[in-house]
Amino acid sequence: MSRAMHDIQYDAVHDEIVIANIFAQAILTYRGGADGEEAPIRVIQGPRTQLQSSDWGMDVDPVHDELFVAEPDAIHVFPRTANGDVAPIRIIRGPKTRFDGVARPRAMAVDPINNVLVVASQQRLLIFDRIAQGDVAPLRVIEGPTTGLQGVISHLRLHPQKGWIVTVLGGGGGEEGGDEGRSGSGERIRGIAVWSVHDNGNVPPRWLLGGPKSHIQGGRLTLALNPKAKEVFVGSGQAVDTYFFPEIF
């Protein structure tokens, strides 16, 4: 492990923890019960992997045994159990994808039930076919002033059983527009926003949980779902806030 681990996923089906190591250009997998100075059980690393800067998005599909990793201009897909210097089994890359040096793939998540991959790229949500490969256009794109999507979208999560995309508005920061999420009228929007994986275009969220009492501020916000308790966790700075959000579960 190194100083910065920008994404971590827990595979509950196989009881494994998966971490992207940006400085080692590697994906590390540990036992779910790992403790102390314990070595990873698998490491994806080497020139054949084509990993360069996996500093943001990553997700595990335990149903189809695949691992999705975001690069500055591409999405790489590996077998979940890959180990060593292994080549991706699929790569999504090219002008049709709408990935480029500015609009890079950031947060992302895979939905094995609705068979889609959702990628946050600057101020938009790109929805691809789960098995997309090569220079392919998204199936659908959520973007525009009504969405409230502005700046860098640091994390998103999916609830496949309901087909929801859950993200945080008002986060981000950095070089791609700051943390100023605003509506079409210029009003700042902060909150937990929910869309359907079937939404397309300049559409408002199906739900928006926010307001002064929500405590949702700027910065790079992290997000996690707890469907069993119908809760959403938002991490920011030195705090983790828990919201009861039964409408989406």
Backbone as CSV, one residue per row, in Angstrom:
resi,resn,N_x,N_y,N_z,CA_x,CA_y,CA_z,C_x,C_y,C_z
1,MET,0.839,-1.192,0.000,0.000,0.000,0.000,0.879,1.248,0.000
2,SER,0.295,2.377,-0.443,1.043,3.625,-0.516,0.214,4.750,0.089
3,ARG,0.682,5.971,-0.082,0.047,7.108,0.579,-1.397,7.320,0.162
4,ALA,-1.690,7.182,-1.134,-3.022,7.507,-1.635,-3.716,6.265,-2.189
5,MET,-4.832,5.903,-1.582,-5.704,4.849,-2.095,-7.047,5.513,-2.387
6,HIS,-7.306,5.857,-3.653,-8.470,6.659,-3.978,-9.742,5.859,-4.161
7,ASP,-9.654,4.544,-4.221,-10.877,3.757,-4.316,-10.640,2.401,-3.671
8,ILE,-11.662,1.907,-3.010,-11.617,0.606,-2.362,-12.986,-0.027,-2.533
9,GLN,-13.004,-1.309,-2.855,-14.257,-2.036,-3.033,-14.236,-3.299,-2.185
10,TYR,-15.398,-3.637,-1.640,-15.529,-4.886,-0.900,-16.429,-5.824,-1.687
11,ASP,-15.917,-6.991,-2.016,-16.660,-8.028,-2.723,-17.258,-8.952,-1.667
12,ALA,-18.552,-8.730,-1.361,-19.203,-9.506,-0.302,-19.423,-10.955,-0.703
13,VAL,-19.540,-11.218,-2.006,-19.763,-12.594,-2.468,-18.546,-13.461,-2.178
14,HIS,-17.356,-12.930,-2.428,-16.117,-13.693,-2.249,-15.326,-13.255,-1.015
15,ASP,-15.873,-12.319,-0.239,-15.238,-11.810,0.974,-13.807,-11.355,0.687
16,GLU,-13.692,-10.382,-0.236,-12.391,-9.848,-0.608,-12.433,-8.324,-0.650
17,ILE,-11.290,-7.708,-0.331,-11.121,-6.260,-0.397,-10.208,-5.944,-1.579
18,VAL,-10.643,-5.037,-2.451,-9.881,-4.700,-3.659,-9.525,-3.213,-3.604
19,ILE,-8.248,-2.902,-3.831,-7.736,-1.537,-3.706,-6.910,-1.183,-4.945
20,ALA,-7.067,0.053,-5.425,-6.234,0.556,-6.520,-5.056,1.314,-5.934
21,ASN,-3.841,0.919,-6.307,-2.618,1.594,-5.867,-2.106,2.438,-7.025
22,ILE,-2.362,3.748,-6.962,-2.030,4.646,-8.070,-0.532,4.693,-8.333
23,PHE,0.304,4.693,-7.280,1.737,4.880,-7.471,2.425,3.624,-7.995
24,ALA,1.873,2.463,-7.716,2.462,1.206,-8.200,1.794,0.709,-9.473
25,GLN,0.820,1.480,-10.005,0.057,1.046,-11.171,-0.415,-0.404,-10.978
26,ALA,-1.071,-0.643,-9.851,-1.434,-2.005,-9.482,-2.817,-2.051,-8.846
27,ILE,-3.452,-3.209,-8.948,-4.697,-3.503,-8.258,-4.405,-4.609,-7.256
28,LEU,-4.686,-4.340,-5.981,-4.367,-5.260,-4.898,-5.651,-5.885,-4.357
29,THR,-5.638,-7.202,-4.156,-6.783,-7.897,-3.569,-6.350,-8.590,-2.290
30,TYR,-7.093,-8.330,-1.211,-6.819,-8.915,0.103,-7.996,-9.769,0.558
31,ARG,-7.723,-10.671,1.471,-8.801,-11.395,2.137,-9.700,-10.399,2.863
32,GLY,-10.977,-10.719,2.951,-11.876,-9.852,3.684,-11.493,-9.734,5.145
33,GLY,-10.894,-10.780,5.701,-10.480,-10.772,7.099,-9.032,-10.404,7.307
34,ALA,-8.389,-9.809,6.297,-6.973,-9.447,6.411,-6.760,-8.531,7.609
35,ASP,-5.622,-8.725,8.291,-5.343,-7.961,9.510,-3.835,-7.783,9.643
36,GLY,-3.429,-6.567,9.985,-2.006,-6.331,10.212,-1.204,-6.314,8.925
37,GLU,0.042,-6.722,9.027,0.956,-6.713,7.882,0.770,-8.000,7.078
38,GLU,-0.291,-8.005,6.279,-0.650,-9.193,5.513,-0.527,-8.900,4.020
39,ALA,0.077,-9.803,3.286,0.268,-9.614,1.843,-1.049,-9.803,1.096
40,PRO,-1.200,-9.127,-0.038,-2.382,-9.371,-0.866,-2.376,-10.790,-1.412
41,ILE,-3.562,-11.308,-1.679,-3.658,-12.651,-2.257,-3.490,-12.616,-3.773
42,ARG,-3.729,-11.424,-4.373,-3.501,-11.258,-5.807,-3.049,-9.825,-6.073
43,VAL,-2.206,-9.654,-7.087,-1.740,-8.330,-7.515,-1.751,-8.285,-9.036
44,ILE,-2.492,-7.341,-9.608,-2.466,-7.113,-11.054,-1.494,-5.963,-11.300
45,GLN,-0.381,-6.257,-11.991,0.663,-5.243,-12.169,1.616,-5.677,-13.269
46,GLY,2.072,-4.729,-14.088,3.046,-5.041,-15.122,2.682,-4.400,-16.444
47,PRO,3.597,-4.415,-17.421,3.374,-3.717,-18.695,2.196,-4.248,-19.499
48,ARG,1.905,-5.536,-19.392,0.785,-6.089,-20.172,-0.557,-5.584,-19.670
49,THR,-0.644,-5.167,-18.409,-1.907,-4.682,-17.866,-2.322,-3.347,-18.467
50,GLN,-1.339,-2.566,-18.953,-1.541,-1.210,-19.495,-2.056,-0.238,-18.436
51,LEU,-1.931,-0.589,-17.160,-2.331,0.322,-16.092,-1.291,1.425,-15.946
52,GLN,-1.762,2.670,-15.884,-0.861,3.805,-15.761,-1.173,4.667,-14.540
53,SER,-2.446,4.998,-14.359,-2.801,5.915,-13.276,-4.200,5.610,-12.781
54,SER,-4.362,4.469,-12.141,-5.680,4.039,-11.666,-6.007,4.745,-10.354
55,ASP,-6.256,6.063,-10.461,-6.372,6.857,-9.235,-7.801,7.157,-8.832
56,TRP,-8.784,6.669,-9.563,-10.153,6.958,-9.196,-11.020,5.712,-9.231
57,GLY,-11.742,5.519,-10.337,-12.805,4.525,-10.353,-12.336,3.085,-10.476
58,MET,-13.077,2.214,-9.805,-12.821,0.783,-9.862,-14.073,0.096,-9.333
59,ASP,-14.406,-1.075,-9.870,-15.534,-1.822,-9.325,-15.368,-3.300,-9.647
60,VAL,-16.007,-4.123,-8.817,-15.969,-5.571,-8.966,-17.358,-6.064,-9.357
61,ASP,-17.406,-6.936,-10.348,-18.650,-7.609,-10.729,-18.520,-9.069,-10.295
62,PRO,-19.029,-9.424,-9.100,-18.873,-10.797,-8.619,-19.758,-11.785,-9.339
63,VAL,-20.772,-11.289,-10.058,-21.683,-12.175,-10.789,-21.001,-12.726,-12.034
64,HIS,-20.330,-11.851,-12.788,-19.664,-12.256,-14.024,-18.157,-12.393,-13.855
65,ASP,-17.684,-12.294,-12.611,-16.265,-12.476,-12.286,-15.363,-11.544,-13.084
66,GLU,-15.679,-10.241,-13.031,-14.877,-9.253,-13.740,-14.528,-8.082,-12.824
67,LEU,-13.419,-7.425,-13.176,-12.923,-6.268,-12.435,-12.755,-5.111,-13.409
68,PHE,-13.400,-3.977,-13.121,-13.368,-2.800,-13.990,-12.477,-1.736,-13.365
69,VAL,-11.571,-1.163,-14.168,-10.613,-0.185,-13.666,-10.589,1.021,-14.617
70,ALA,-10.706,2.238,-14.056,-10.673,3.462,-14.862,-9.243,3.941,-15.039
71,GLU,-8.903,4.283,-16.263,-7.638,4.914,-16.613,-7.939,6.314,-17.161
72,PRO,-6.924,7.167,-17.389,-7.201,8.536,-17.835,-8.023,8.637,-19.117
73,ASP,-7.929,7.647,-20.017,-8.671,7.723,-21.271,-9.379,6.423,-21.610
74,ALA,-9.587,5.551,-20.626,-10.130,4.234,-20.944,-10.681,3.550,-19.701
75,ILE,-11.453,2.496,-19.944,-11.869,1.552,-18.905,-11.263,0.200,-19.260
76,HIS,-10.509,-0.386,-18.343,-9.910,-1.701,-18.538,-10.716,-2.736,-17.751
77,VAL,-10.949,-3.881,-18.371,-11.696,-4.962,-17.719,-10.788,-6.184,-17.616
78,PHE,-10.665,-6.718,-16.395,-9.848,-7.894,-16.131,-10.717,-9.012,-15.553
79,PRO,-10.270,-10.258,-15.675,-10.924,-11.309,-14.898,-10.774,-10.986,-13.410
80,ARG,-11.798,-11.264,-12.634,-11.739,-10.937,-11.208,-10.565,-11.628,-10.519
81,THR,-10.234,-12.831,-10.955,-9.165,-13.602,-10.310,-7.814,-13.417,-10.985
82,ALA,-7.687,-12.439,-11.878,-6.404,-12.205,-12.551,-5.311,-11.928,-11.524
83,ASN,-4.103,-12.387,-11.835,-2.973,-12.226,-10.926,-1.695,-12.084,-11.737
84,GLY,-0.906,-11.057,-11.439,0.350,-10.874,-12.141,0.232,-9.916,-13.303
85,ASP,1.132,-10.088,-14.271,1.202,-9.218,-15.446,0.278,-9.781,-16.522
86,VAL,-1.016,-9.431,-16.435,-2.032,-9.977,-17.335,-2.671,-8.857,-18.150
87,ALA,-3.002,-9.149,-19.397,-3.637,-8.170,-20.271,-5.130,-8.081,-19.971
88,PRO,-5.727,-6.907,-20.190,-7.188,-6.787,-20.031,-7.913,-7.681,-21.033
89,ILE,-9.091,-8.136,-20.661,-9.911,-8.917,-21.599,-10.750,-7.998,-22.481
90,ARG,-10.990,-6.758,-22.017,-11.683,-5.743,-22.820,-11.145,-4.369,-22.433
91,ILE,-11.157,-3.444,-23.405,-10.810,-2.053,-23.147,-11.822,-1.169,-23.860
92,ILE,-12.395,-0.204,-23.135,-13.281,0.798,-23.735,-12.449,2.061,-23.915
93,ARG,-12.203,2.435,-25.162,-11.345,3.589,-25.439,-11.630,4.109,-26.842
94,GLY,-11.563,5.453,-27.014,-11.718,6.043,-28.337,-12.618,7.259,-28.296
95,PRO,-12.667,8.046,-29.384,-13.423,9.304,-29.393,-14.921,9.131,-29.170
96,LYS,-15.497,8.012,-29.590,-16.934,7.810,-29.412,-17.315,7.652,-27.940
97,THR,-16.374,7.224,-27.108,-16.661,6.998,-25.692,-16.888,8.294,-24.932
98,ARG,-16.363,9.401,-25.463,-16.395,10.729,-24.847,-15.387,10.853,-23.715
99,PHE,-14.419,9.930,-23.659,-13.292,10.074,-22.737,-12.198,10.852,-23.458
100,ASP,-11.580,11.805,-22.779,-10.413,12.480,-23.342,-9.556,12.979,-22.191
101,GLY,-8.573,13.809,-22.497,-7.652,14.253,-21.467,-8.286,15.089,-20.378
102,VAL,-9.422,15.737,-20.687,-10.121,16.552,-19.689,-11.270,15.767,-19.070
103,ALA,-12.146,15.244,-19.918,-13.290,14.457,-19.442,-12.863,13.007,-19.248
104,ARG,-12.108,12.785,-18.187,-11.589,11.447,-17.916,-12.607,10.598,-17.174
105,PRO,-12.537,9.276,-17.328,-13.375,8.419,-16.482,-12.976,8.609,-15.027
106,ARG,-13.933,8.838,-14.196,-13.665,9.044,-12.778,-14.329,7.922,-11.990
107,ALA,-15.327,8.278,-11.210,-16.054,7.250,-10.477,-16.821,6.367,-11.450
108,MET,-17.005,5.108,-11.080,-17.782,4.220,-11.935,-18.293,3.043,-11.119
109,ALA,-19.311,2.368,-11.660,-19.863,1.193,-11.004,-20.541,0.333,-12.057
110,VAL,-20.534,-0.966,-11.829,-21.129,-1.912,-12.768,-22.414,-2.476,-12.168
111,ASP,-23.418,-2.631,-13.017,-24.716,-3.176,-12.628,-24.894,-4.514,-13.340
112,PRO,-24.682,-5.645,-12.636,-24.768,-6.951,-13.288,-26.194,-7.411,-13.545
113,ILE,-27.186,-6.734,-12.987,-28.588,-7.110,-13.200,-29.137,-6.447,-14.453
114,ASN,-28.931,-5.139,-14.580,-29.391,-4.406,-15.759,-28.342,-4.364,-16.860
115,ASN,-27.194,-5.002,-16.601,-26.122,-5.161,-17.596,-25.630,-3.825,-18.158
116,VAL,-25.326,-2.896,-17.248,-24.770,-1.621,-17.676,-23.566,-1.273,-16.806
117,LEU,-22.725,-0.422,-17.362,-21.599,0.176,-16.664,-21.832,1.681,-16.649
118,VAL,-21.841,2.285,-15.465,-22.067,3.731,-15.333,-20.744,4.394,-14.968
119,VAL,-20.365,5.402,-15.754,-19.084,6.083,-15.571,-19.337,7.573,-15.413
120,ALA,-18.765,8.158,-14.362,-18.807,9.612,-14.186,-17.604,10.209,-14.890
121,SER,-17.858,11.120,-15.829,-16.793,11.758,-16.597,-17.045,13.252,-16.612
122,GLN,-16.305,13.971,-15.767,-16.454,15.413,-15.587,-17.882,15.728,-15.165
123,GLN,-18.706,16.341,-16.011,-20.033,16.799,-15.605,-21.149,15.957,-16.207
124,ARG,-20.892,14.685,-16.382,-21.900,13.821,-16.996,-21.790,12.404,-16.462
125,LEU,-22.868,11.646,-16.622,-22.893,10.219,-16.320,-23.073,9.473,-17.629
126,LEU,-22.113,8.631,-17.969,-22.140,7.851,-19.204,-22.574,6.429,-18.876
127,ILE,-23.575,5.938,-19.582,-24.106,4.601,-19.326,-23.780,3.716,-20.530
128,PHE,-22.898,2.731,-20.306,-22.464,1.804,-21.358,-23.095,0.426,-21.154
129,ASP,-23.129,-0.326,-22.230,-23.424,-1.749,-22.108,-22.328,-2.386,-21.260
130,ARG,-22.691,-3.320,-20.394,-21.705,-3.926,-19.491,-20.573,-4.589,-20.254
131,ILE,-20.840,-5.143,-21.413,-19.797,-5.847,-22.174,-19.263,-4.989,-23.326
132,ALA,-19.439,-3.680,-23.238,-18.919,-2.780,-24.276,-17.412,-2.963,-24.429
133,GLN,-16.941,-2.781,-25.666,-15.517,-2.959,-25.959,-15.125,-2.056,-27.109
134,GLY,-13.912,-1.495,-27.043,-13.390,-0.688,-28.130,-13.936,0.734,-28.115
135,ASP,-13.978,1.340,-29.292,-14.432,2.714,-29.451,-15.945,2.703,-29.650
136,VAL,-16.697,2.703,-28.536,-18.151,2.610,-28.587,-18.772,3.805,-27.879
137,ALA,-19.902,4.252,-28.392,-20.629,5.346,-27.761,-21.438,4.818,-26.578
138,PRO,-21.685,5.659,-25.573,-22.558,5.245,-24.472,-23.975,4.961,-24.974
139,LEU,-24.668,4.089,-24.275,-26.072,3.846,-24.580,-26.905,5.086,-24.270
140,ARG,-26.579,5.712,-23.140,-27.300,6.899,-22.675,-26.322,7.827,-21.959
141,VAL,-26.631,9.123,-21.942,-25.797,10.120,-21.272,-26.701,11.044,-20.467
142,ILE,-26.415,11.165,-19.163,-27.139,12.108,-18.304,-26.262,13.334,-18.138
143,GLU,-26.686,14.474,-18.689,-25.909,15.706,-18.593,-26.803,16.895,-18.901
144,GLY,-26.379,18.077,-18.439,-27.122,19.298,-18.710,-27.401,20.067,-17.434
145,PRO,-27.835,21.323,-17.553,-28.013,22.185,-16.375,-29.072,21.687,-15.395
146,THR,-30.084,20.985,-15.883,-31.140,20.507,-14.978,-30.655,19.397,-14.069
147,THR,-29.621,18.667,-14.489,-29.133,17.539,-13.688,-28.430,17.985,-12.417
148,GLY,-27.813,19.183,-12.447,-27.015,19.634,-11.310,-25.630,19.021,-11.269
149,LEU,-25.259,18.250,-12.287,-23.941,17.612,-12.328,-22.899,18.632,-12.761
150,GLN,-22.028,19.031,-11.837,-20.987,20.002,-12.127,-19.711,19.577,-11.409
151,GLY,-18.571,19.989,-11.950,-17.307,19.675,-11.318,-16.991,18.188,-11.407
152,VAL,-16.086,17.728,-10.552,-15.662,16.334,-10.532,-16.614,15.521,-9.668
153,ILE,-17.132,14.434,-10.213,-17.971,13.510,-9.455,-17.040,12.457,-8.876
154,SER,-16.815,12.512,-7.581,-15.762,11.703,-6.985,-16.183,10.260,-6.721
155,HIS,-17.461,10.024,-6.443,-17.908,8.657,-6.186,-19.363,8.495,-6.616
156,LEU,-19.681,7.302,-7.058,-21.064,6.937,-7.295,-21.249,5.476,-6.928
157,ARG,-22.474,5.134,-6.620,-22.822,3.751,-6.309,-24.109,3.396,-7.034
158,LEU,-24.296,2.113,-7.308,-25.511,1.626,-7.949,-26.284,0.732,-6.989
159,HIS,-27.609,0.750,-7.157,-28.472,-0.213,-6.466,-29.166,-1.026,-7.554
160,PRO,-28.502,-2.099,-8.026,-28.997,-2.824,-9.206,-30.409,-3.378,-9.059
161,GLN,-30.791,-3.786,-7.861,-32.116,-4.372,-7.674,-33.225,-3.393,-8.048
162,LYS,-32.967,-2.102,-7.884,-33.944,-1.072,-8.249,-33.537,-0.304,-9.503
163,GLY,-32.303,-0.509,-9.959,-31.828,0.198,-11.143,-31.489,1.652,-10.890
164,TRP,-31.010,1.980,-9.671,-30.724,3.371,-9.336,-29.227,3.679,-9.430
165,ILE,-28.931,4.898,-9.844,-27.588,5.481,-9.781,-27.609,6.484,-8.631
166,VAL,-26.706,6.340,-7.681,-26.666,7.233,-6.519,-25.320,7.953,-6.521
167,THR,-25.349,9.274,-6.475,-24.119,10.056,-6.432,-24.327,11.263,-5.526
168,VAL,-23.266,12.041,-5.342,-23.323,13.225,-4.486,-23.066,14.467,-5.331
169,LEU,-23.976,15.427,-5.262,-23.786,16.706,-5.941,-23.133,17.695,-4.987
170,GLY,-22.243,18.512,-5.531,-21.584,19.518,-4.711,-20.214,19.099,-4.263
171,GLY,-19.778,17.903,-4.639,-18.424,17.462,-4.304,-17.500,17.747,-5.451
172,GLY,-16.300,17.222,-5.372,-15.350,17.362,-6.459,-14.141,18.149,-6.049
173,GLY,-13.978,19.310,-6.644,-12.763,20.084,-6.410,-11.732,19.734,-7.448
174,GLY,-10.552,20.334,-7.355,-9.483,20.009,-8.287,-9.592,20.828,-9.545
175,GLU,-9.042,20.265,-10.645,-8.835,21.062,-11.842,-10.017,21.089,-12.775
176,GLU,-11.104,20.348,-12.474,-12.156,20.213,-13.468,-13.455,20.887,-13.046
177,GLY,-13.379,22.132,-12.598,-14.606,22.871,-12.377,-14.932,23.111,-10.924
178,GLY,-14.069,22.694,-10.003,-14.313,22.966,-8.597,-15.471,22.191,-8.043
179,ASP,-16.005,22.668,-6.905,-17.081,21.952,-6.252,-18.391,22.719,-6.360
180,GLU,-18.541,23.496,-7.415,-19.715,24.338,-7.549,-20.794,23.637,-8.357
181,GLY,-21.579,22.747,-7.715,-22.730,22.174,-8.381,-23.845,23.205,-8.430
182,ARG,-24.354,23.529,-9.627,-25.375,24.567,-9.745,-26.483,24.107,-10.681
183,SER,-27.666,24.622,-10.437,-28.794,24.358,-11.314,-28.726,25.281,-12.514
184,GLY,-29.679,25.135,-13.430,-29.710,25.997,-14.604,-29.911,27.456,-14.257
185,SER,-30.508,27.736,-13.087,-30.714,29.118,-12.675,-29.512,29.700,-11.958
186,GLY,-28.438,28.889,-11.796,-27.244,29.349,-11.119,-27.237,29.021,-9.635
187,GLU,-28.329,28.454,-9.122,-28.408,28.122,-7.703,-27.538,26.909,-7.399
188,ARG,-26.765,26.983,-6.319,-25.909,25.879,-5.927,-26.755,24.691,-5.469
189,ILE,-26.388,23.490,-5.911,-27.094,22.275,-5.528,-26.131,21.372,-4.777
190,ARG,-26.513,20.949,-3.588,-25.737,19.971,-2.846,-26.686,18.899,-2.350
191,GLY,-26.278,17.665,-2.440,-27.132,16.613,-1.919,-26.836,15.260,-2.529
192,ILE,-27.555,14.267,-2.041,-27.485,12.911,-2.596,-28.515,12.831,-3.713
193,ALA,-28.046,12.599,-4.934,-28.912,12.599,-6.106,-29.063,11.189,-6.654
194,VAL,-30.268,10.865,-7.109,-30.568,9.518,-7.597,-31.209,9.603,-8.976
195,TRP,-30.639,8.852,-9.933,-31.223,8.679,-11.256,-31.460,7.199,-11.527
196,SER,-32.239,6.916,-12.551,-32.407,5.555,-13.036,-31.337,5.257,-14.077
197,VAL,-30.924,3.998,-14.177,-29.977,3.609,-15.227,-30.607,3.736,-16.607
198,HIS,-31.911,3.963,-16.657,-32.612,4.129,-17.937,-32.816,5.599,-18.292
199,ASP,-32.404,6.523,-17.417,-32.536,7.951,-17.716,-31.568,8.353,-18.811
200,ASN,-31.927,9.448,-19.521,-31.094,9.911,-20.628,-31.326,11.399,-20.840
201,GLY,-30.239,12.144,-21.053,-30.350,13.547,-21.400,-30.328,14.474,-20.211
202,ASN,-30.918,15.664,-20.399,-30.909,16.723,-19.389,-32.102,16.522,-18.450
203,VAL,-31.975,15.557,-17.543,-33.084,15.190,-16.669,-32.700,15.445,-15.214
204,PRO,-33.626,15.942,-14.404,-33.327,16.154,-12.983,-33.259,14.818,-12.247
205,PRO,-32.651,14.790,-11.072,-32.634,13.549,-10.290,-34.048,13.102,-9.929
206,ARG,-34.235,11.784,-9.814,-35.513,11.255,-9.338,-35.727,11.635,-7.870
207,TRP,-34.633,11.636,-7.088,-34.652,12.091,-5.708,-33.430,12.974,-5.486
208,LEU,-33.576,13.961,-4.610,-32.450,14.787,-4.194,-32.588,15.049,-2.706
209,LEU,-31.710,14.411,-1.935,-31.713,14.594,-0.485,-30.631,15.609,-0.158
210,GLY,-31.052,16.797,0.291,-30.074,17.840,0.547,-30.660,18.979,1.347
211,GLY,-29.965,20.119,1.345,-30.398,21.265,2.115,-29.414,21.580,3.230
212,PRO,-29.596,22.727,3.904,-28.642,23.149,4.938,-28.448,22.126,6.051
213,LYS,-29.500,21.404,6.419,-29.392,20.446,7.516,-28.686,19.148,7.110
214,SER,-28.474,18.964,5.817,-27.860,17.709,5.352,-26.375,17.634,5.664
215,HIS,-25.724,18.793,5.879,-24.286,18.862,6.173,-23.415,18.484,4.978
216,ILE,-24.002,18.279,3.796,-23.203,17.901,2.631,-22.489,19.144,2.113
217,GLN,-21.161,19.103,2.114,-20.341,20.230,1.720,-19.498,19.856,0.502
218,GLY,-18.521,20.710,0.174,-17.654,20.452,-0.969,-16.561,19.462,-0.624
219,GLY,-15.579,19.378,-1.517,-14.495,18.421,-1.334,-14.795,17.122,-2.048
220,ARG,-13.858,16.213,-1.971,-14.036,14.911,-2.620,-14.837,14.008,-1.689
221,LEU,-16.089,13.814,-2.029,-17.016,13.079,-1.188,-17.026,11.606,-1.570
222,THR,-17.036,10.736,-0.565,-17.146,9.304,-0.794,-18.543,8.845,-0.414
223,LEU,-18.931,7.697,-0.961,-20.323,7.280,-0.864,-20.395,5.770,-0.725
224,ALA,-21.321,5.301,0.114,-21.566,3.867,0.247,-23.032,3.652,0.586
225,LEU,-23.556,2.491,0.184,-24.960,2.145,0.421,-25.054,0.966,1.380
226,ASN,-26.075,0.987,2.220,-26.387,-0.126,3.106,-27.850,-0.501,2.893
227,PRO,-28.140,-1.308,1.847,-29.539,-1.623,1.530,-30.292,-2.296,2.673
228,LYS,-29.614,-3.120,3.464,-30.288,-3.848,4.539,-30.918,-2.886,5.537
229,ALA,-30.201,-1.816,5.889,-30.725,-0.826,6.835,-31.324,0.390,6.128
230,LYS,-31.345,0.371,4.788,-31.885,1.459,3.980,-31.168,2.784,4.278
231,GLU,-29.839,2.701,4.317,-29.024,3.852,4.673,-28.032,4.194,3.566
232,VAL,-27.650,5.471,3.528,-26.606,5.965,2.638,-25.547,6.643,3.501
233,PHE,-24.276,6.309,3.276,-23.162,6.913,3.999,-22.440,7.891,3.075
234,VAL,-22.124,9.074,3.590,-21.344,10.061,2.846,-20.145,10.456,3.700
235,GLY,-18.942,10.282,3.151,-17.725,10.662,3.850,-17.151,11.928,3.260
236,SER,-16.792,12.875,4.123,-16.209,14.132,3.675,-15.302,14.663,4.760
237,GLY,-14.047,14.967,4.401,-13.123,15.498,5.387,-12.883,14.501,6.503
238,GLN,-13.258,14.875,7.710,-13.017,14.027,8.867,-14.312,13.490,9.460
239,ALA,-15.339,13.360,8.637,-16.633,12.902,9.145,-17.287,11.937,8.162
240,VAL,-18.127,11.070,8.697,-18.990,10.204,7.899,-20.420,10.436,8.374
241,ASP,-21.289,10.876,7.475,-22.694,11.108,7.810,-23.536,9.954,7.288
242,THR,-24.521,9.556,8.081,-25.418,8.460,7.725,-26.825,9.013,7.545
243,TYR,-27.440,8.680,6.406,-28.789,9.152,6.076,-29.723,7.958,5.908
244,PHE,-30.898,8.050,6.492,-31.951,7.065,6.284,-32.693,7.459,5.031
245,PHE,-32.667,6.603,3.996,-33.189,6.954,2.674,-34.017,5.774,2.141
246,PRO,-35.146,5.466,2.805,-35.895,4.249,2.448,-36.519,4.277,1.055
247,GLU,-36.716,5.492,0.503,-37.394,5.589,-0.789,-36.654,4.866,-1.909
248,ILE,-35.338,4.744,-1.801,-34.574,4.175,-2.916,-34.287,2.685,-2.740
249,PHE,-34.701,2.111,-1.604,-34.354,0.710,-1.343,-35.571,-0.214,-1.402
